[in-house]
Amino acid sequence: MIRSFLFIALTISSSVVYASNPSDEQLSARISTLLEAIANSGCTFIRNGKSHESSEGVNHIKKKYAHYKDDIDSIDTFIELTATRSLISGKAYEVQCNGQTMTSADWLSGKATALGDL
């Protein structure tokens, strides 16, 4: 009887631990999809007044993502911590795409929404 109870208790607790991991994996997958969309966008990313190709922009965001990974629990926090503004100057990042310029936060939120992430 005690063995059965312990087995059931361990099974339930391991299921609960396992259940928290897929959401982390799902968030990582959604972030990867968003990063791929950025890389393939062909847009110009502007940081501190300097223009960068989409591949350079995504590399910069990936570096910040690696730094803040433990603090990111949603697409919103991913965008806020990695792609909103320069930590040094405080200037907002911008994106030029299809003849329009907007903040990278707005552009990325739009991309995330289009991908079904927000």
Order of alpha helices (4+ residues) and beta strands (2+ residues): alpha-beta-beta-alpha-alpha-beta-beta-alpha
